[in-house]
Amino acid sequence: AMASDGGAYRLRCSLLGHGQDVRGLTRGLFPPGGFVSVSRDRTARLWAPDGLNRGFTEIHCMSGHSNFVSCVCIIPPSELYPHGLIATGGNDHNICIFTIDNPAPLYILKGHKNTVCSLSSGKFGTLLSGSWDTTAKVWLNDRCMMTLQGHTAAIWAVIILPEQGLMLTGSADKTIKLWKAGRCERTFTGHEDCVRGLAILSEMEFLSCANDATVRRWQISGECLHVYYGHTNYIYSISVFPQCKGFVTTGEDRSLRIWKKGECAQTIRLPAQSVWCCCVLDNGDIVVGASDGIIRVFTESLERTASAEEIQAFEYELSQASIDPKTGDLGDIKADDLPGREHLKDPGTRDGQTRLIKDSGKVEAYQWSVSEGRWIKIGDVVGSSGATQQTSGKILFEGKEYDYVFTIDVNESGPSYRLPYNITDDPWLTAYNFLQKNDLNPMFLDQVANFIMDNTKGQTLLSTSSQFSDPFTGAGRYVPGSSSGSSTVPGADPFTGAGRYVPGSASNEVAPVGGVDPYTGMGAYRSSEAKVENIYFPKKDAVTFDQANPSQILGKLKELNSSATEEHKLTEDDLIILEKLLSVTCNTSAETPTAQQLQTLWRAVNWPEDIVFPALDILRLSVRHPTVNENFCNEKDHVQLAILLKFLNPKGKQANQLLALRALCNCFVSQAGQKLMMEQRGEIMTQAIETKSGNKNIHIALATLTLNYAVCLHKDNNIEGKAQCLSAISTVMEVVQDLEAVFRLLVALGTLISDDTNAVQLAKSLGVDSQIKKYASVSEPAKVKECCRFVLNLL
């Protein structure tokens, strides 16, 4: 059957160049037929097919990381970079972006707090990165747009799906998560160990591989369609053939496996313990990288197959390999029961079948090749005494890889502690951190450091590390121009490091208070012949909820007060105070609210949730007054804000959700409010989105909140904030039906992306244009259609 399917894969060439483990591979776009490799030797290399023989030539070597390079992907061509860019992620927590003709990075992306071990590129210049810091980040050009949080352990694999705005992450927490516009939509469970690789089959299906030695095929909808068994140890990498005709996997069992029609069609063993990575070229050839630092290419094509001498040399190298029985790759080995060499006279029954024989006291391993019809020696099995600690970093501790994980007993009776160590680490610093972490006596420092040095026999990597890392913190050197120092402040100003708000000229004036909705009250509709001008966005001022009926609100408050419990009951005087507050804040009088009035309001706002809504309504109206706004928004622990956010709980009462959202919208009328809303942006938006299953009034309030954020973000030009707001708009857009809510979301969207090409690219990559297209043909109200068309013109 295999013959008709194009025959078996055989060696095409072996490529030397990297000094250590090859950890990542990706097929290149330019030159055609080439690929890029990255290694623990801290370099990335671009290889091109050489026309003369069957090999590849290294045409470009790139350096920029101060530690191992662990992953690579190609960013597709753009007008600026017609040959695309190369992105690499490393153990120095950085991502380097290279052009294909310069050995130094074009720029460096900083932000992750641990190894970056996976990268995937999408449309419009977006890049997705996964890290051991348990987060994935979405980058656009040189800026981080979003951080995807939700996994509880290292993220080993990331991929951007063809449908815009959809992303997948696979983690050491054994789960895979699907993200839409930056929010987790679904979690896939089934793997029993770290998820290590992901690959796309179609818009609806994808594959994953894991340390549980299985591959799983999934539907985006959440169903696991198939589990593939075959590997006997961790599977590190998975890659799909062109037109999705099968896939290939590599792993810690020294093998490359080729899967066709749902089963393992061929197993190729390699003379290296860890086969870290693989990629499939356009012509179907397979490139693999392993812990011996050699890249090997395998092909089905007879023209491209290596010469007989090269294949013989490869088989000889394989036969000389020593296999450690402890890995379990060959099953349970009992040397005394093994047959002798005569056992190899019987043919094998399937490709990749292994057979052990004993010959003059030595145990040898063979593998059956269907295409060759013979047993090929794949190595000598060495006793456990001869086995040394592999430096392939295959030991996992807390979901991360280390060269060594020692068990240290500090005293006989106490517990033992695990000490992970990489040969690039400083033994003294590691010992110091270990004692700190486990709260152990610092006097053990020399003892632990010497233990590490004795047990690693002083193995250290290239001595060049000193020029890159700070000898005290071990951190990578400072790269000027990277703003990592201030990145802790959301939306930080690069100069002051503070998330300062830049007031617009008009924002100091208090919006006129009156019953006119600034939206529908515009006499802006013109006959269709006149050229419609964009009166919708960018919006310059916050939209507020002003409509009020003070006597009705007070009536309800009194009615509910009579049924309140003693601890919550307000006195007659309290009610008069609140009446006065309402009158002061609803009429443009010269009086200002008093501290006593505000204290009484806070007491009412702390009522139980089934009777609190009239108090929330008073808060909504009064927070528009500068004095109340200052009082509410400058409070130091934000206790009042926390109380307001509590009402957004989706399980709570809808009336409270609605009034809390409206109160938040009204906070934007003055500067203190805008400052608080911007500082607490992440928390407020996350909580507000939770109310999206509410009624149309809730949807209008939610849309208005995103609009008010858009107004602030447009003035601030804060791209991380814009990303968060775009994600919120996209999420709400999916659920709303009411056209007023849609209109406000469209104005928010238009305001966010006006005069900002990065925001336009981000909106496209989230697929917002396809979400809003249908509103371009709404006949009534005309403002929806007009506004939608203006937004689509920008996209």
C-alpha positions, -999 to +999 in steps of 0.1 A: +000+000+000+028+023+009+044+021-026+014+036-043+013+063-017+047+076-030+069+051-013+088+055+019+108+084+032+146+081+031+174+104+040+180+134+016+208+151+036+223+158+070+232+194+077+259+205+101+261+240+114+245+244+148+267+238+178+240+224+200+204+210+200+182+223+171+150+233+189+128+249+162+122+247+125+099+265+101+095+264+064+108+296+048+090+318+022+122+332+007+143+318-008+116+293-020+121+257-008+142+268+022+137+268+059+149+284+091+163+266+121+170+278+157+192+263+184+205+262+219+237+277+204+218+310+204+216+314+167+189+312+140+200+300+105+184+303+071+189+274+047+183+274+009+182+243-014+214+242-034+207+236-070+236+213-077+230+184-054+205+172-029+215+194+000+209+228+015+233+257+021+233+280+051+229+314+036+223+335+067+231+333+104+212+355+129+221+363+165+203+384+190+194+362+220+215+360+252+204+324+258+190+294+240+167+301+211+137+278+214+112+286+186+108+304+153+081+315+128+079+335+096+059+368+095+043+370+060+055+396+035+042+432+038+048+463+016+076+473+039+092+438+040+084+421+008+104+389+018+087+387+052+104+387+086+117+359+109+106+359+146+125+339+172+118+333+209+143+324+235+151+315+271+161+352+276+123+359+277+127+380+245+114+377+209+138+389+182+126+400+148+150+397+119+150+406+082+164+379+059+195+399+051+208+412+084+224+391+112+212+415+139+176+419+150+154+446+134+139+450+169+133+430+201+099+424+218+101+424+255+073+417+279+073+379+288+087+370+322+101+336+313+112+315+283+093+322+250+088+287+236+062+291+208+054+316+181+027+318+154+020+346+129-013+358+116-027+382+090-020+420+091+013+416+109+000+400+141+022+376+161+012+353+189+038+341+215+035+315+243+057+314+273+066+295+305+052+326+323+018+309+317+006+337+293+004+342+256+008+376+241-006+391+209+019+415+192+014+439+163+046+451+148+067+461+178+039+465+204+021+440+227-016+444+221-031+418+245-021+392+271-041+360+271-044+348+307-061+317+320-036+288+318-021+277+352+012+264+338+037+271+310+022+276+275+042+253+252+023+257+219+004+285+202-012+289+168-033+315+151-063+299+132-074+309+097-106+324+109-098+359+121-096+366+158-093+329+167-062+316+185-052+283+202-028+278+231-016+244+245-001+242+280+017+222+307-017+224+326-027+196+301-054+218+284-058+236+251-077+269+251-095+286+222-094+324+223-116+347+204-107+384+202-085+379+233-111+360+255-111+324+263-141+308+245-134+271+252-111+247+270-102+213+255-094+186+280-082+151+273-044+150+272-029+135+304+003+155+303+018+187+290+005+197+256+036+204+234+025+210+198-005+222+178-011+221+140-041+233+119-059+208+097-087+230+084-109+259+096-128+234+117-101+210+129-067+209+145-042+184+159-023+184+192+006+163+206+017+159+242+040+144+267+014+116+272+028+102+239-005+107+220-017+129+192-053+141+193-075+154+165-101+180+176-130+199+163-130+236+171-164+230+186-147+210+214-151+174+204-120+151+203-124+131+171-095+107+173-065+097+195-034+084+177-010+061+195+025+051+184+052+071+202+066+056+234+077+089+250+070+126+249+059+140+215+076+174+210+065+185+176+038+180+149+036+193+113+010+187+086+016+177+050+005+200+021-033+196+014-035+180+049-026+146+035-013+132+068+011+146+093+045+140+110+055+139+146+089+138+165+097+130+201+118+119+229+117+082+217+144+091+191+119+088+163+102+107+134+069+092+126+049+097+095+011+093+097-011+086+067-048+078+067-050+078+104-022+054+112+016+054+116+028+045+081+066+048+088+089+052+117+124+067+112+148+063+141+175+089+146+209+087+164+199+113+190+177+110+221+155+140+216+141+148+182+129+183+191+112+197+160+100+190+125+086+209+096+072+199+062+084+217+030+062+225+001+075+195-018+065+171+010+101+167+023+105+165+061+131+185+080+139+174+116+161+189+143+175+170+172+196+171+204+228+162+184+227+196+167+223+180+133+194+189+109+183+160+087+160+161+057+140+131+045+123+127+012+100+103-008+115+115-041+141+091-056+158+121-074+164+138-040+174+107-020+209+108-006+237+087-022+242+051-011+274+061+009+255+088+028+227+065+037+252+039+048+270+064+069+236+074+085+228+038+093+262+032+107+258+063+130+224+050+140+238+015+148+265+030+170+240+049+191+236+038+227+200+034+239+192+039+276+168+012+287+154+035+314+135+056+289+112+027+283+112+034+245+118-003+238+096-017+265+108-037+296+142-052+288+152-084+304+186-091+289+188-128+300+157-137+281+167-122+247+172-144+216+204-144+196+213-131+161+193-159+144+161-140+155+168-115+127+162-142+100+124-138+106+110-108+088+091-081+107+053-077+105+051-039+103+072-009+095+090+005+126+087-027+146+117-031+169+135-063+179+162-068+206+188-095+203+218-105+225+251-110+208+282-120+228+269-104+259+258-071+242+222-061+236+214-046+202+182-030+189+169-034+153+140-019+135+121-034+105+119-014+073+091-024+050+104-005+020+139-021+023+126-055+035+154-058+061+162-052+098+182-020+104+203-017+135+193+013+155+218+011+184+233-007+213+213-009+245+235+002+274+230-009+310+218+018+334+254+020+348+267+034+316+239+059+311+247+096+317+223+124+323+212+136+289+218+173+284+188+175+262+168+192+288+142+165+290+135+167+327+103+185+335+099+202+368+067+222+374+060+221+337+093+236+326+124+219+312+157+217+331+190+199+324+190+185+359+165+182+387+183+172+419+168+159+451+184+175+482+179+163+517+189+190+541+187+168+572+178+132+577+144+136+593+131+166+573+115+165+538+136+164+506+135+194+482+137+194+444+164+217+429+161+223+392+192+235+374+203+244+339+239+243+328+236+280+318+227+290+354+251+303+380+254+275+406+258+301+435+228+321+424+207+289+420+218+277+454+209+311+469+174+311+452+168+275+463+175+283+499+153+314+498+124+296+481+123+268+506+130+290+536+162+271+544+192+283+565+216+304+543+246+287+559+240+258+535+249+281+506+285+267+500+273+231+505+245+234+479+266+253+454+294+227+456+269+199+454+256+214+421+291+219+407+302+183+417+272+168+402+273+187+369+311+184+367+313+221+360+294+217+327+287+252+315+278+266+282+296+290+259+316+315+279+301+343+259+272+345+283+292+369+305+290+397+279+252+395+278+240+389+313+241+409+344+263+389+368+241+396+398+206+391+385+215+368+356+191+389+335+198+398+299+216+430+292+196+462+290+186+471+254+179+508+251+146+517+236+128+487+251+104+500+276+103+470+298+112+490+328+079+508+329+057+480+314+041+473+348+019+504+345-010+498+322-009+522+293+023+537+306+035+570+293+070+563+280+084+595+297+068+596+331+061+558+334+028+568+348-005+559+331-012+596+331-044+609+314-038+636+288-068+659+290-084+670+258-092+707+256-129+702+259-129+676+287-127+701+315-162+715+309-190+697+325-214+684+299-246+704+299-271+685+320-305+683+303-329+658+288-313+658+253-295+627+243-265+640+224-270+612+199-306+611+188-310+648+195-288+656+165-307+671+136-281+656+114-299+635+089-297+648+054-314+638+022-296+610+003-285+632-026-263+653-003-229+639+003-231+624+038-203+637+060-189+618+089-205+634+120-203+603+140-166+598+149-140+603+163-163+612+192-147+638+215-168+637+246-183+611+269-219+601+264-239+602+296-273+589+309-291+621+321-328+613+319-343+617+354-375+617+373-364+627+409-399+624+425-403+589+411-369+578+424-375+593+458-410+577+459-394+542+453-367+549+478-392+557+505-414+527+497-384+503+498-370+520+529-402+512+548-396+474+542-358+476+549-344+459+580-336+481+610-298+481+603-304+495+568-334+518+575-328+555+567-344+582+590-367+609+577-338+633+579-317+610+557-344+609+531-346+647+531-308+649+527-310+626+497-338+646+482-316+677+485-287+659+469-309+649+439-321+685+435-286+699+437-272+675+411-302+674+387-306+712+385-279+735+373-279+753+407-248+770+422-250+748+453-226+720+458-234+686+475-222+684+511-201+657+528-232+647+548-253+642+517-226+620+502-222+599+534-259+593+534-258+582+497-230+557+505-251+542+532-280+537+508-257+523+481-247+496+507-283+483+509-291+447+501-292+440+464-330+434+462-338+470+473-307+490+464-316+501+428-331+536+437-299+544+456-279+534+425-301+556+404-293+586+427-256+577+424-259+576+386-274+611+385-252+627+411-218+613+399-221+637+370-216+666+394-179+675+397-179+674+435-195+639+437-172+628+409-141+639+428-153+623+460-162+590+443-132+588+420-104+600+442-111+577+471-079+560+479-088+523+482-116+525+456-140+508+480-170+526+465-159+515+430-156+479+442-191+480+456-204+493+422-185+466+403-201+440+426-235+448+411-222+437+376-223+401+387-242+383+360-261+363+386-273+395+402-304+416+394-306+431+360-318+465+373-287+468+394-265+457+365-281+484+343-277+512+368-242+503+378-232+504+341-249+538+336-232+551+367-198+540+353-206+557+320-215+589+339-182+588+357-165+599+325-179+635+326-150+649+345-113+644+348-112+626+381-136+601+368-118+596+335-086+590+354-101+563+377-119+546+348-087+545+328-066+532+358-091+505+366-098+497+329-089+460+329-110+452+360-140+474+349-141+460+313-137+424+324-166+428+349-188+448+325-185+422+297-200+396+321-234+414+318-235+408+280-264+382+284-286+410+297-315+429+280-314+456+254-310+485+279-280+467+294-266+463+259-270+500+253-253+509+285-225+484+278-220+498+243-219+533+258-192+523+283-170+510+254-177+543+236-166+564+266-135+543+268-129+548+231-131+586+235-104+585+262-082+561+244-084+581+212-070+611+230-045+590+249-035+570+219-029+541+242-026+510+219-028+483+247-059+500+260-073+501+225-067+464+220-086+457+252-115+480+241-116+464+206-118+430+222-147+442+243-165+458+213-161+426+193-174+405+222-205+427+228-211+430+190-217+392+189-247+394+213-265+427+207-296+430+186-308+464+195-297+490+168-291+518+193-265+496+210-251+486+176-248+523+167-229+531+198-205+502+193-199+514+157-191+549+169-168+534+196-151+513+169-147+543+146-133+565+173-108+538+184-094+532+149-095+569+136-060+582+128-042+550+140-030+524+115-020+500+143-055+500+156-069+494+121-046+464+116-056+450+150-093+454+143-088+435+110-069+407+126-098+403+151-122+400+122-143+430+133-150+440+096-168+407+090-188+412+122-202+446+112-207+442+074-244+434+078-252+468+094-242+486+062-275+477+047-298+486+077-325+510+064-337+525+096-323+543+116-301+557+088-273+566+113-265+529+118-259+523+080-240+556+076-218+551+106-211+514+096-200+525+061-176+551+075-161+524+097-158+499+069-140+526+048-113+527+074-110+489+075 
